[in-house]
Amino acid sequence: MKHVRHFTPSLFLSLVHVCLVQANYAPYFFDNGARSTNGNMALLSLSEDTPVGTHVYTLNGTDPEGDPVMYGLAYEAGSRRYFSVDENLGNVTLIEELDREKEDEIEVIVSISDGLSTVSEKVRILVMDANDESPEFINTPYIVQVPENTPSGSSIFKIEAVDKDTGSGGSITYFLQNIHANKFTIDRHSGVLRIKTGVTLDYEKSRTHFVVVVAKDGGGKLRGDNKVFSATTTVTVNVEDVQDTPPMFIGTPYYGYVYEDTLAGSEVLTVVALDGDRGKPNSIHYCIVNGSEGSFEISNTTGAISVIKSPNQLKKEVYELKVQASEVSQEGDISVYTFAMVTIRVVDLNNHPPTFYGENGPQNRFELTMYEHPPEGEILRGLKITVNDSDQGANAKFNLRLVGPGGIFRVVPQTVLNEAQVTIIVENSAAIDYEKFKVLTFKLLAIEVNTPEKFSSTADVVIRLLDTNDNVPKFSSDYYIARIPENSPGGSNVVAVTATDPDSGLWGEVKYSIYGTGADLFLIHPSTGIIYTQPWAVLDAEVNSKYNFYVKAEDTDGKYSLAEVFITVLDVNDHSPEFNENIQEKTMIIGSPVKIEAVDQDAEEPNNIVDYSIMQADPANVFDIDQSTGEIKLKSYIRSLDIIHNITNNKDCIWSVVVQAKDRGSPSFSTTAVLKIDITEETLHKGPMAAFLMQTKDNPMKALGVLAGVMGIMVLITIMISTAMFWRNKRSNKITPVRRIIKKRQTPQSRTVRMEWLKFKRPSNAAEKFVVEDDAKSLHNENSNNNIQVAPVPPTAPLPPPPPALAPRGDTPGWRVPTVSGSLTPKFINKQLKKRGHGSAHNALVSELKMKFEKRNAAIGEPHI
C-alpha cells in the first residue's frame, strides 16, 4: 500500500467484512472422466432399456472452504425430466423411460452450491441403443401382377422392411414360410422375390398365389437378454392369363341320331369348344375335316351340325365326323386348334309302343278267379296274355314287370324282343290269402329298354280270390280269469270267451263247448261263448273256491283251439261266528284268565276273523276281554276276593257276562252268549291232592274217574300181593328170604297213550304224583349181581283205561268241559259209550292184570331157601 490512512473503528469493521467476503471461493465438480460413475455427469451414456428407478450416477464435488455442498438438476424449458437427484448425497436416479429412437441425447444442467455460491454446468447424456424394435414392412399391402409366361428365376417384386434399432438389431434378413410348397424364392438380404428356377406359372391351374414373407432382425441385448424380433406379411401374386392354351371340346363324346322322319336341314347336334385361356379367351371357329360325305354341315360360329339330305338318301347307318375347333385372335388370325369325333347314327323311327293282346285282340284288362293259397310255382293258366312291339331291332326290345304287392307273383319272360306269350307264376302262396285280400290288382308294365323315348304300355291284371277253410278259430286270450260271488243264483253269468275264425260263411262260424273236471257246475252258450252256472249249481267258497276247465272253439270242419278258464268263487259273509262249546259256566282264579272261542265258517278274511267283546256284565266294569284271543280277565285293580266283595254283595262271586263274537265281514254277523263266571282265589292247601282237586273243580266227572281208577289200582295191588304170598306158602312151609333175578319189565306200547290221558294243564306239579312210576327199583338194580337179595316187588298196576273215543259231530249233542285256562277245545262223547264205560274199563283191567301177573312169574323163577 502506497498510502497509509488512519481508520475509525466503524471503518475498520467494514474493511474486515469486505476482506471476509472476498475470501469465499465457489464450489466445483470433480471431473473423473468419461467412464466414471461420479463427478459432473459429463460424457455419461445410458442404455435405453435401463429400468426406471435405477441409480445411474453420483454427482460429486467440493467447496474450497470445506463447506457442505448441495447438488441440483435442471432442464431447459419444454424438455422432459428424465432424472432426479438427492441434493445432499448427489445420487442421480432415472425417473422416465428412455427411448433412443425418440431422443438419443439428453441435455441436463447440473449444479453444485455451498449455500453462498452456485456453480452450474450443462452436460449431454448419450442414450445407447437396445434391441427393442421389431422390423416393419413398408408400402403394404403387396399385390403383384405376373404374366403366366414369365420365365422361371425372374424377379417379380422387392419387399422392404425397416428396423429403427442400430447395429445388429437394425439389420434385416428375409425368408419365406413353407419354402418347399412355394413357387417363389426371396433374396435374404435385398428382399427381392423371384420365381423358383425350373418353375412356371399357369393361369389355368392357379390364378392367385399367397406368399408369406418373414423379416427378422439380427438380434441384440434387451434388459440383459439376447432378443430377436420378426414380422410377417403376405404378398398376393395374381397370375395374368396369356394365349398359350389350345381350345377344348366340352361334353365329349358326341353322339347324334337321324330318324326316318327327320327333314333335310334339321339340326342333329351341337358341339361346343372353349378357349383354354380363360382370362382373355379368343373366339372359336368350327369346321368338319372329314367323314361327312356331303351329308352333314357345321356352323363355323355355333358348332351346330345339320343333316343336308333326307334320311332315305343316307347310304350309311353310322357316320364318323372329325370336327376341328380353332382359336381366332383379335387380329383375325387362326392360331391353335383341336379335334373331336362326332358319331351320328341313322336309325329307324321308334313309333310303336309295346301292346298287350288277349284272345280277341288288343286288351288292357285281364281278370281271373282262383282259390286262395295255390301251390307255389303254379302257372295262372286262366290268363291268356300276349305282348308285341312292331318296331324293329333295338326299338322292339322291352322289359316286362308286375307292379303291385311284391313277392306274390312273378312274370316270365322278363325281357322280350318283338313278341312273347306272358306267363304269371305263383311265388308266395301264403300271401295269396282271402282273409287279407279279396281281390289282388296288379299292373303289367312293358317298357322299352334301349330307346331314348322309353315307350311303354300297361295292362291291369285283376285276380279275385275264393275262400277256403284255412284258419283255426282263435281265442282272444290263452286263458280267462273270472270271479263270482258264492251266493250267486243258478244260471248266473260268469265270463264271456271270444274266439274268431276269419274264414267266410259256415267256415267262419264258431261253436263253443267246455270240458274238464272243474266244468260240472258250469255251462257255455254254444254261439255267444257266455259261461254261466248250472241252474241247480250252488257255489260255496267254504267247500271249493277254485275251478278251472277248458273251453273249446270249433268250426264246422272240426278245426278247433282251446283256452283255459280259471274261476274264483268269492267268499261272501254268510256264516255267523259260533261258539264251539258250551260256555255257560267258567271258574276264574284271580290272576288267571279264562278263554272263550268262536269259529266263523267263512272261507276268507276278513269274513272269518272274529272279534270278541263284552256286551253286558253284572256288575259292570269288572272284566276285560282281549278282542282277538277271547281271553277274559279281571280289571287290573282286582287282586283278591276282598275287593270283589266290596264291589258286590254277592258272596258267591258268580257273575253273568254277555259276550259277543262278531266277524269283520260286510255286512257283519255276530253271536252272543251268556257266561257265568265263578271267581275264586288260588287254594292255600299244599300237596298233589289239593292241586288235583283245584284242577278238576270245573270237571267233576274227570275227578271221579281218576279217583275210581286209583282205588281200582290199589285193590288190584292188594290182590296180587295176597295171591303171591298164597302160592309161595303153598310150595314151602318155611318163610325164607326171596332170592330172585329182577328183570326190567318192558313198558307196554299202550302205556304212553294211557299216560297222556292223565296229563292235563295244572298250575303246579302236584298232580304228577298220580302218574304211575315204572319200577324204579328195577331200573336201579338193572346191572346188579343176581345173588343180591332184594325185597319182592309187587306187580305194577295197569294204567287207567283210555278216554272215551271221539264221536263225529252230528245231531248228537256234544259236551264240553271248560278248563281253568279257559281253553274251548271241543270234546264229543258218544252217549252209548258214556253209559257202558264202567263195565268195559273193569273187564280191560282184569284181563291186563292177569297177563302181567303170568309174565312176571315166568321171569322170576323158583325162590331159594
KOLNUKE-756134 format. One record per residue (C-alpha): residue number from 0; x, y, z. Coordinates in steps of 0.2 Angstrom, whole numbers, always signed. Layout:
BEGIN
- pos:X:Y:Z
- NUM:X:Y:Z
...
This chain:
BEGIN
- pos:X:Y:Z
- 0:+0:+0:+0
- 1:+7:+16:-5
- 2:-5:+27:+5
- 3:-7:+25:+24
- 4:-23:+31:+31
- 5:-30:+32:+48
- 6:-46:+22:+51
- 7:-60:+24:+63
- 8:-67:+8:+72
- 9:-83:+8:+61
- 10:-72:+9:+46
- 11:-61:-5:+52
- 12:-76:-16:+54
- 13:-82:-13:+36
- 14:-65:-17:+30
- 15:-64:-33:+39
- 16:-81:-38:+32
- 17:-75:-34:+14
- 18:-60:-45:+17
- 19:-70:-59:+23
- 20:-82:-59:+8
- 21:-68:-58:-4
- 22:-60:-73:+4
- 23:-76:-85:+0
- 24:-72:-97:-15
- 25:-85:-106:-26
- 26:-88:-125:-25
- 27:-84:-136:-40
- 28:-87:-153:-48
- 29:-74:-166:-49
- 30:-70:-171:-67
- 31:-67:-190:-66
- 32:-68:-195:-84
- 33:-80:-202:-96
- 34:-81:-219:-88
- 35:-83:-213:-70
- 36:-99:-216:-61
- 37:-97:-200:-50
- 38:-92:-182:-54
- 39:-101:-170:-65
- 40:-111:-182:-77
- 41:-100:-177:-91
- 42:-99:-190:-106
- 43:-112:-201:-97
- 44:-120:-214:-108
- 45:-135:-225:-103
- 46:-144:-239:-112
- 47:-162:-236:-117
- 48:-168:-251:-109
- 49:-162:-245:-92
- 50:-176:-248:-79
- 51:-185:-233:-72
- 52:-179:-231:-54
- 53:-161:-236:-57
- 54:-147:-226:-48
- 55:-137:-221:-64
- 56:-124:-208:-57
- 57:-117:-199:-42
- 58:-114:-181:-43
- 59:-98:-177:-33
- 60:-89:-160:-30
- 61:-81:-150:-16
- 62:-80:-132:-8
- 63:-63:-125:-6
- 64:-68:-118:+11
- 65:-74:-136:+16
- 66:-92:-130:+17
- 67:-105:-144:+14
- 68:-112:-143:-4
- 69:-129:-147:-11
- 70:-132:-154:-29
- 71:-146:-150:-41
- 72:-153:-155:-59
- 73:-162:-143:-71
- 74:-169:-144:-88
- 75:-172:-132:-102
- 76:-190:-126:-104
- 77:-200:-139:-113
- 78:-188:-153:-110
- 79:-194:-170:-102
- 80:-187:-173:-85
- 81:-178:-190:-85
- 82:-168:-189:-69
- 83:-169:-184:-51
- 84:-155:-180:-38
- 85:-153:-182:-20
- 86:-147:-164:-16
- 87:-136:-170:-1
- 88:-129:-186:-7
- 89:-129:-182:-26
- 90:-137:-199:-31
- 91:-145:-197:-48
- 92:-160:-209:-52
- 93:-169:-212:-68
- 94:-187:-207:-67
- 95:-193:-208:-85
- 96:-191:-222:-98
- 97:-178:-219:-111
- 98:-181:-222:-130
- 99:-166:-219:-141
- 100:-177:-219:-157
- 101:-186:-204:-150
- 102:-172:-195:-141
- 103:-154:-201:-142
- 104:-146:-186:-132
- 105:-152:-178:-116
- 106:-146:-161:-110
- 107:-146:-158:-91
- 108:-140:-143:-81
- 109:-131:-150:-65
- 110:-127:-138:-51
- 111:-117:-138:-35
- 112:-119:-125:-21
- 113:-111:-121:-4
- 114:-125:-110:+1
- 115:-117:-94:-5
- 116:-111:-98:-22
- 117:-118:-110:-35
- 118:-109:-117:-50
- 119:-119:-124:-65
- 120:-114:-134:-80
- 121:-123:-141:-95
- 122:-119:-159:-99
- 123:-125:-171:-113
- 124:-130:-189:-108
- 125:-130:-201:-123
- 126:-144:-214:-124
- 127:-137:-230:-131
- 128:-147:-242:-142
- 129:-155:-258:-136
- 130:-164:-271:-147
- 131:-182:-266:-143
- 132:-189:-263:-160
- 133:-197:-276:-172
- 134:-195:-275:-191
- 135:-209:-266:-200
- 136:-214:-268:-218
- 137:-217:-253:-228
- 138:-228:-249:-243
- 139:-240:-263:-239
- 140:-251:-272:-244
- 141:-241:-281:-258
- 142:-250:-286:-273
- 143:-241:-291:-288
- 144:-247:-295:-306
- 145:-237:-308:-315
- 146:-240:-314:-333
- 147:-241:-333:-333
- 148:-227:-334:-346
- 149:-214:-325:-335
- 150:-198:-336:-336
- 151:-193:-345:-321
- 152:-180:-336:-310
- 153:-187:-319:-314
- 154:-188:-306:-301
- 155:-206:-301:-299
- 156:-206:-289:-283
- 157:-195:-282:-270
- 158:-201:-282:-252
- 159:-194:-269:-240
- 160:-194:-268:-221
- 161:-185:-257:-209
- 162:-180:-258:-191
- 163:-177:-242:-180
- 164:-163:-251:-170
- 165:-145:-249:-174
- 166:-131:-261:-176
- 167:-136:-280:-177
- 168:-153:-276:-170
- 169:-157:-265:-185
- 170:-151:-277:-199
- 171:-164:-287:-208
- 172:-165:-303:-217
- 173:-179:-310:-227
- 174:-186:-328:-229
- 175:-202:-337:-235
- 176:-213:-348:-225
- 177:-217:-365:-232
- 178:-202:-364:-244
- 179:-205:-381:-251
- 180:-223:-378:-256
- 181:-220:-361:-264
- 182:-216:-357:-282
- 183:-206:-342:-276
- 184:-189:-338:-268
- 185:-183:-322:-259
- 186:-166:-314:-258
- 187:-162:-314:-239
- 188:-153:-298:-239
- 189:-162:-287:-253
- 190:-179:-294:-251
- 191:-181:-297:-270
- 192:-195:-310:-274
- 193:-191:-322:-288
- 194:-200:-337:-297
- 195:-191:-353:-292
- 196:-179:-360:-305
- 197:-187:-373:-316
- 198:-205:-367:-310
- 199:-218:-359:-321
- 200:-234:-351:-318
- 201:-250:-357:-325
- 202:-266:-347:-326
- 203:-277:-361:-330
- 204:-271:-371:-314
- 205:-269:-357:-301
- 206:-274:-339:-304
- 207:-268:-332:-287
- 208:-253:-337:-275
- 209:-251:-331:-257
- 210:-233:-329:-252
- 211:-230:-326:-233
- 212:-213:-316:-231
- 213:-204:-315:-214
- 214:-192:-301:-209
- 215:-181:-305:-195
- 216:-168:-293:-186
- 217:-150:-298:-182
- 218:-154:-299:-163
- 219:-147:-289:-148
- 220:-147:-286:-130
- 221:-163:-281:-121
- 222:-164:-280:-102
- 223:-149:-292:-101
- 224:-156:-305:-113
- 225:-152:-308:-132
- 226:-168:-304:-141
- 227:-173:-307:-160
- 228:-189:-299:-167
- 229:-198:-303:-183
- 230:-213:-298:-193
- 231:-223:-306:-207
- 232:-233:-300:-222
- 233:-242:-308:-236
- 234:-238:-305:-254
- 235:-253:-308:-266
- 236:-247:-314:-283
- 237:-260:-313:-297
- 238:-256:-323:-312
- 239:-261:-315:-328
- 240:-268:-325:-342
- 241:-259:-326:-359
- 242:-263:-335:-375
- 243:-254:-351:-373
- 244:-268:-365:-371
- 245:-277:-373:-386
- 246:-296:-374:-386
- 247:-305:-389:-378
- 248:-321:-398:-383
- 249:-334:-400:-368
- 250:-347:-413:-367
- 251:-337:-426:-377
- 252:-340:-439:-383
- 253:-353:-433:-396
- 254:-367:-444:-402
- 255:-381:-439:-414
- 256:-396:-448:-421
- 257:-405:-446:-438
- 258:-423:-454:-438
- 259:-433:-459:-453
- 260:-444:-444:-451
- 261:-430:-431:-450
- 262:-431:-417:-463
- 263:-417:-411:-473
- 264:-408:-396:-465
- 265:-413:-401:-447
- 266:-400:-399:-434
- 267:-394:-415:-427
- 268:-382:-410:-413
- 269:-371:-395:-407
- 270:-353:-397:-402
- 271:-345:-384:-390
- 272:-327:-379:-388
- 273:-319:-366:-377
- 274:-303:-357:-377
- 275:-291:-364:-364
- 276:-286:-347:-359
- 277:-300:-342:-348
- 278:-293:-325:-343
- 279:-294:-317:-361
- 280:-302:-330:-372
- 281:-302:-330:-391
- 282:-317:-334:-402
- 283:-319:-352:-409
- 284:-320:-357:-427
- 285:-328:-374:-431
- 286:-326:-385:-447
- 287:-329:-403:-452
- 288:-312:-410:-458
- 289:-319:-427:-465
- 290:-332:-441:-463
- 291:-347:-430:-469
- 292:-348:-437:-487
- 293:-358:-422:-492
- 294:-372:-427:-480
- 295:-369:-415:-465
- 296:-363:-397:-462
- 297:-357:-387:-447
- 298:-360:-369:-442
- 299:-342:-360:-441
- 300:-348:-350:-426
- 301:-360:-360:-416
- 302:-354:-378:-419
- 303:-372:-384:-424
- 304:-371:-400:-436
- 305:-386:-402:-448
- 306:-391:-415:-460
- 307:-392:-409:-478
- 308:-400:-424:-485
- 309:-416:-434:-482
- 310:-414:-449:-471
- 311:-419:-461:-485
- 312:-404:-454:-496
- 313:-391:-458:-482
- 314:-381:-473:-488
- 315:-373:-477:-471
- 316:-380:-482:-454
- 317:-366:-474:-444
- 318:-356:-458:-449
- 319:-340:-453:-440
- 320:-337:-434:-442
- 321:-320:-426:-437
- 322:-323:-408:-431
- 323:-309:-395:-429
- 324:-311:-381:-417
- 325:-298:-366:-420
- 326:-294:-350:-410
- 327:-296:-334:-419
- 328:-285:-320:-412
- 329:-291:-302:-411
- 330:-282:-298:-427
- 331:-292:-312:-436
- 332:-278:-325:-437
- 333:-282:-343:-434
- 334:-269:-350:-422
- 335:-270:-366:-411
- 336:-284:-379:-414
- 337:-290:-396:-408
- 338:-301:-410:-414
- 339:-316:-420:-409
- 340:-325:-435:-416
- 341:-344:-435:-418
- 342:-354:-451:-421
- 343:-371:-449:-430
- 344:-382:-465:-431
- 345:-396:-466:-444
- 346:-410:-476:-435
- 347:-427:-481:-438
- 348:-441:-471:-430
- 349:-447:-479:-414
- 350:-466:-475:-416
- 351:-474:-491:-410
- 352:-475:-494:-391
- 353:-477:-512:-384
- 354:-495:-518:-385
- 355:-505:-532:-375
- 356:-517:-544:-383
- 357:-530:-555:-377
- 358:-539:-569:-386
- 359:-550:-557:-395
- 360:-537:-543:-399
- 361:-529:-528:-390
- 362:-534:-529:-372
- 363:-528:-518:-357
- 364:-538:-528:-343
- 365:-536:-546:-338
- 366:-547:-555:-325
- 367:-545:-572:-316
- 368:-555:-580:-302
- 369:-545:-593:-291
- 370:-544:-601:-274
- 371:-533:-594:-261
- 372:-516:-602:-257
- 373:-512:-611:-273
- 374:-496:-621:-274
- 375:-480:-611:-276
- 376:-474:-612:-294
- 377:-491:-614:-301
- 378:-495:-605:-318
- 379:-510:-594:-319
- 380:-517:-604:-334
- 381:-533:-594:-335
- 382:-524:-578:-340
- 383:-521:-578:-359
- 384:-509:-563:-362
- 385:-498:-559:-377
- 386:-487:-544:-379
- 387:-480:-537:-396
- 388:-469:-522:-402
- 389:-470:-520:-421
- 390:-454:-509:-422
- 391:-438:-517:-427
- 392:-421:-520:-419
- 393:-417:-511:-403
- 394:-434:-502:-404
- 395:-443:-518:-402
- 396:-434:-524:-386
- 397:-443:-521:-369
- 398:-444:-527:-352
- 399:-459:-534:-343
- 400:-463:-532:-324
- 401:-478:-533:-312
- 402:-481:-518:-302
- 403:-491:-521:-286
- 404:-489:-531:-270
- 405:-472:-538:-271
- 406:-466:-555:-269
- 407:-483:-564:-273
- 408:-481:-567:-292
- 409:-468:-566:-305
- 410:-469:-563:-324
- 411:-460:-574:-337
- 412:-451:-568:-348
- 413:-444:-553:-341
- 414:-436:-547:-357
- 415:-445:-548:-374
- 416:-439:-545:-392
- 417:-454:-541:-403
- 418:-467:-553:-396
- 419:-469:-566:-382
- 420:-483:-576:-373
- 421:-484:-569:-355
- 422:-484:-581:-341
- 423:-488:-577:-322
- 424:-482:-589:-309
- 425:-486:-590:-290
- 426:-471:-586:-280
- 427:-478:-584:-262
- 428:-493:-595:-258
- 429:-495:-588:-241
- 430:-498:-571:-246
- 431:-512:-576:-258
- 432:-524:-575:-243
- 433:-543:-572:-245
- 434:-544:-565:-227
- 435:-531:-552:-232
- 436:-536:-548:-249
- 437:-552:-552:-258
- 438:-545:-545:-274
- 439:-527:-544:-280
- 440:-524:-530:-293
- 441:-508:-528:-302
- 442:-501:-518:-317
- 443:-492:-527:-330
- 444:-479:-515:-337
- 445:-470:-516:-353
- 446:-456:-503:-356
- 447:-443:-501:-369
- 448:-425:-504:-365
- 449:-413:-495:-376
- 450:-424:-482:-385
- 451:-422:-464:-380
- 452:-441:-462:-380
- 453:-444:-477:-367
- 454:-461:-480:-374
- 455:-471:-491:-363
- 456:-489:-498:-360
- 457:-498:-506:-346
- 458:-512:-519:-343
- 459:-522:-522:-327
- 460:-522:-539:-320
- 461:-536:-542:-308
- 462:-536:-559:-298
- 463:-552:-562:-287
- 464:-549:-575:-273
- 465:-561:-588:-267
- 466:-561:-593:-249
- 467:-555:-610:-241
- 468:-556:-616:-223
- 469:-538:-612:-219
- 470:-540:-604:-202
- 471:-542:-611:-185
- 472:-554:-602:-173
- 473:-543:-592:-161
- 474:-547:-586:-144
- 475:-544:-568:-139
- 476:-533:-574:-125
- 477:-525:-591:-120
- 478:-534:-590:-103
- 479:-548:-582:-95
- 480:-549:-577:-77
- 481:-566:-574:-69
- 482:-573:-571:-51
- 483:-591:-574:-45
- 484:-598:-572:-28
- 485:-603:-588:-19
- 486:-621:-583:-16
- 487:-624:-580:-35
- 488:-640:-589:-40
- 489:-640:-604:-53
- 490:-639:-598:-71
- 491:-628:-583:-67
- 492:-616:-576:-80
- 493:-598:-579:-76
- 494:-587:-574:-91
- 495:-588:-572:-109
- 496:-575:-580:-120
- 497:-572:-574:-138
- 498:-565:-584:-152
- 499:-564:-578:-170
- 500:-562:-588:-187
- 501:-558:-576:-201
- 502:-564:-589:-214
- 503:-581:-584:-223
- 504:-598:-592:-222
- 505:-600:-608:-212
- 506:-581:-610:-210
- 507:-581:-594:-200
- 508:-595:-599:-188
- 509:-588:-604:-171
- 510:-596:-616:-159
- 511:-591:-616:-140
- 512:-590:-631:-128
- 513:-582:-634:-111
- 514:-575:-649:-103
- 515:-564:-654:-89
- 516:-565:-659:-71
- 517:-570:-642:-65
- 518:-583:-639:-78
- 519:-598:-649:-69
- 520:-606:-633:-62
- 521:-605:-623:-77
- 522:-612:-622:-95
- 523:-607:-612:-110
- 524:-619:-604:-123
- 525:-613:-613:-140
- 526:-614:-597:-150
- 527:-611:-582:-139
- 528:-597:-590:-128
- 529:-605:-584:-112
- 530:-601:-596:-97
- 531:-614:-597:-84
- 532:-618:-608:-69
- 533:-629:-623:-70
- 534:-647:-619:-64
- 535:-645:-631:-49
- 536:-627:-626:-45
- 537:-624:-619:-28
- 538:-607:-611:-26
- 539:-599:-612:-9
- 540:-582:-604:-6
- 541:-580:-614:+10
- 542:-582:-630:+0
- 543:-572:-626:-16
- 544:-566:-608:-21
- 545:-556:-613:-36
- 546:-562:-620:-53
- 547:-553:-622:-69
- 548:-558:-631:-85
- 549:-555:-629:-104
- 550:-566:-621:-117
- 551:-566:-626:-135
- 552:-570:-616:-150
- 553:-573:-627:-166
- 554:-578:-623:-184
- 555:-589:-633:-195
- 556:-575:-644:-201
- 557:-569:-648:-184
- 558:-554:-637:-183
- 559:-553:-630:-165
- 560:-542:-622:-152
- 561:-543:-622:-133
- 562:-542:-609:-119
- 563:-541:-612:-101
- 564:-554:-604:-89
- 565:-550:-600:-71
- 566:-565:-596:-60
- 567:-563:-590:-42
- 568:-578:-591:-30
- 569:-578:-575:-20
- 570:-582:-578:-2
- 571:-597:-569:+5
- 572:-600:-566:+23
- 573:-614:-579:+25
- 574:-609:-588:+42
- 575:-611:-581:+59
- 576:-597:-585:+72
- 577:-602:-600:+83
- 578:-596:-604:+100
- 579:-589:-621:+98
- 580:-593:-627:+116
- 581:-605:-624:+130
- 582:-598:-608:+139
- 583:-612:-606:+151
- 584:-601:-608:+167
- 585:-582:-604:+170
- 586:-572:-604:+185
- 587:-559:-590:+186
- 588:-544:-590:+198
- 589:-539:-572:+202
- 590:-524:-568:+192
- 591:-528:-581:+178
- 592:-539:-578:+163
- 593:-552:-588:+156
- 594:-554:-590:+137
- 595:-569:-592:+125
- 596:-568:-596:+107
- 597:-579:-594:+92
- 598:-577:-601:+75
- 599:-583:-592:+59
- 600:-585:-605:+44
- 601:-582:-592:+31
- 602:-568:-596:+19
- 603:-558:-580:+18
- 604:-553:-565:+28
- 605:-560:-554:+34
- 606:-576:-563:+34
- 607:-569:-577:+46
- 608:-560:-566:+58
- 609:-569:-565:+74
- 610:-568:-550:+87
- 611:-574:-553:+105
- 612:-582:-540:+116
- 613:-592:-539:+132
- 614:-609:-533:+129
- 615:-615:-533:+147
- 616:-609:-538:+164
- 617:-617:-539:+181
- 618:-610:-530:+189
- 619:-601:-519:+176
- 620:-583:-513:+174
- 621:-576:-529:+182
- 622:-570:-539:+167
- 623:-559:-535:+152
- 624:-559:-546:+136
- 625:-545:-547:+123
- 626:-553:-543:+106
- 627:-543:-555:+96
- 628:-540:-570:+108
- 629:-556:-570:+118
- 630:-547:-571:+135
- 631:-557:-563:+149
- 632:-548:-557:+164
- 633:-552:-546:+179
- 634:-548:-527:+179
- 635:-530:-524:+185
- 636:-536:-517:+201
- 637:-545:-533:+207
- 638:-532:-544:+215
- 639:-542:-553:+229
- 640:-559:-558:+234
- 641:-560:-544:+247
- 642:-560:-531:+233
- 643:-574:-541:+224
- 644:-584:-541:+240
- 645:-583:-523:+241
- 646:-590:-521:+223
- 647:-605:-533:+226
- 648:-615:-541:+240
- 649:-615:-557:+230
- 650:-604:-568:+241
- 651:-604:-582:+229
- 652:-594:-572:+216
- 653:-604:-579:+202
- 654:-606:-566:+189
- 655:-616:-566:+172
- 656:-607:-559:+157
- 657:-614:-557:+140
- 658:-601:-559:+127
- 659:-602:-556:+108
- 660:-592:-564:+94
- 661:-593:-553:+79
- 662:-584:-556:+62
- 663:-577:-542:+51
- 664:-587:-546:+35
- 665:-598:-533:+27
- 666:-612:-535:+32
- 667:-605:-541:+49
- 668:-613:-556:+58
- 669:-612:-559:+77
- 670:-617:-571:+90
- 671:-619:-568:+109
- 672:-619:-580:+124
- 673:-621:-578:+142
- 674:-606:-584:+153
- 675:-607:-586:+171
- 676:-590:-584:+179
- 677:-586:-591:+197
- 678:-572:-581:+204
- 679:-561:-590:+217
- 680:-544:-587:+225
- 681:-530:-600:+222
- 682:-531:-613:+236
- 683:-519:-612:+251
- 684:-518:-631:+253
- 685:-502:-639:+248
- 686:-499:-656:+241
- 687:-504:-666:+225
- 688:-522:-670:+230
- 689:-526:-651:+233
- 690:-519:-647:+216
- 691:-528:-661:+208
- 692:-545:-655:+216
- 693:-542:-637:+211
- 694:-539:-643:+193
- 695:-554:-654:+192
- 696:-565:-642:+201
- 697:-574:-637:+185
- 698:-574:-655:+179
- 699:-581:-667:+192
- 700:-583:-682:+181
- 701:-565:-682:+177
- 702:-561:-681:+196
- 703:-572:-696:+199
- 704:-565:-706:+185
- 705:-547:-703:+191
- 706:-551:-707:+209
- 707:-560:-723:+204
- 708:-545:-728:+194
- 709:-533:-725:+209
- 710:-544:-735:+220
- 711:-545:-750:+207
- 712:-526:-750:+206
- 713:-524:-751:+225
- 714:-537:-766:+225
- 715:-528:-775:+212
- 716:-511:-772:+220
- 717:-518:-780:+236
- 718:-525:-795:+227
- 719:-508:-798:+218
- 720:-499:-797:+234
- 721:-510:-809:+243
- 722:-510:-821:+228
- 723:-491:-821:+228
- 724:-490:-825:+246
- 725:-503:-839:+244
- 726:-493:-848:+231
- 727:-476:-846:+240
- 728:-483:-853:+256
- 729:-491:-867:+246
- 730:-474:-873:+239
- 731:-464:-871:+255
- 732:-469:-872:+273
- 733:-454:-861:+278
- 734:-454:-842:+276
- 735:-437:-838:+269
- 736:-430:-823:+260
- 737:-434:-822:+242
- 738:-419:-823:+230
- 739:-424:-819:+213
- 740:-417:-811:+197
- 741:-427:-795:+194
- 742:-428:-790:+176
- 743:-433:-774:+169
- 744:-451:-775:+164
- 745:-454:-769:+146
- 746:-466:-754:+145
- 747:-482:-759:+136
- 748:-484:-749:+120
- 749:-501:-743:+126
- 750:-493:-735:+142
- 751:-489:-719:+133
- 752:-507:-717:+127
- 753:-513:-720:+144
- 754:-500:-709:+152
- 755:-506:-695:+140
- 756:-524:-697:+147
- 757:-518:-692:+164
- 758:-509:-677:+158
- 759:-518:-660:+159
- 760:-514:-642:+162
- 761:-511:-638:+180
- 762:-504:-623:+190
- 763:-492:-634:+199
- 764:-483:-651:+199
- 765:-493:-658:+212
- 766:-503:-669:+200
- 767:-488:-678:+194
- 768:-489:-690:+209
- 769:-504:-698:+201
- 770:-493:-704:+187
- 771:-488:-722:+190
- 772:-469:-724:+190
- 773:-460:-738:+180
- 774:-451:-750:+193
- 775:-439:-738:+200
- 776:-430:-751:+210
- 777:-429:-762:+195
- 778:-421:-749:+185
- 779:-409:-745:+199
- 780:-404:-764:+200
- 781:-403:-767:+182
- 782:-385:-771:+182
- 783:-383:-779:+199
- 784:-377:-796:+203
- 785:-390:-810:+203
- 786:-385:-816:+221
- 787:-390:-800:+229
- 788:-406:-802:+239
- 789:-419:-789:+237
- 790:-437:-787:+244
- 791:-450:-794:+232
- 792:-458:-781:+222
- 793:-477:-782:+219
- 794:-483:-781:+201
- 795:-486:-764:+194
- 796:-505:-760:+192
- 797:-510:-756:+174
- 798:-514:-739:+168
- 799:-532:-732:+169
- 800:-542:-735:+153
- 801:-541:-723:+138
- 802:-553:-709:+137
- 803:-569:-712:+128
- 804:-567:-711:+109
- 805:-572:-695:+100
- 806:-588:-696:+90
- 807:-591:-687:+74
- 808:-600:-671:+76
- 809:-618:-673:+71
- 810:-636:-672:+78
- 811:-629:-680:+94
- 812:-626:-665:+106
- 813:-608:-664:+112
- 814:-602:-660:+130
- 815:-588:-648:+134
- 816:-578:-647:+150
- 817:-570:-629:+152
- 818:-553:-630:+160
- 819:-545:-617:+172
- 820:-536:-609:+157
- 821:-551:-606:+148
- 822:-547:-617:+133
- 823:-563:-621:+122
- 824:-556:-636:+113
- 825:-572:-646:+109
- 826:-574:-664:+115
- 827:-588:-675:+110
- 828:-593:-691:+119
- 829:-604:-704:+112
- 830:-619:-707:+123
- 831:-618:-726:+122
- 832:-600:-726:+127
- 833:-604:-715:+141
- 834:-617:-727:+148
- 835:-607:-743:+147
- 836:-590:-735:+151
- 837:-588:-743:+168
- 838:-590:-761:+163
- 839:-578:-760:+149
- 840:-565:-752:+159
- 841:-567:-766:+173
- 842:-565:-780:+160
- 843:-550:-772:+152
- 844:-541:-770:+169
- 845:-544:-788:+174
- 846:-538:-795:+158
- 847:-522:-785:+158
- 848:-519:-789:+176
- 849:-519:-807:+173
- 850:-507:-806:+158
- 851:-495:-796:+168
- 852:-495:-807:+183
- 853:-492:-823:+172
- 854:-477:-815:+163
- 855:-469:-809:+180
- 856:-470:-827:+187
- 857:-461:-834:+172
- 858:-447:-822:+173
- 859:-444:-823:+192
- 860:-442:-842:+193
- 861:-441:-853:+209
- 862:-436:-845:+225
- 863:-421:-851:+236
- 864:-422:-855:+254
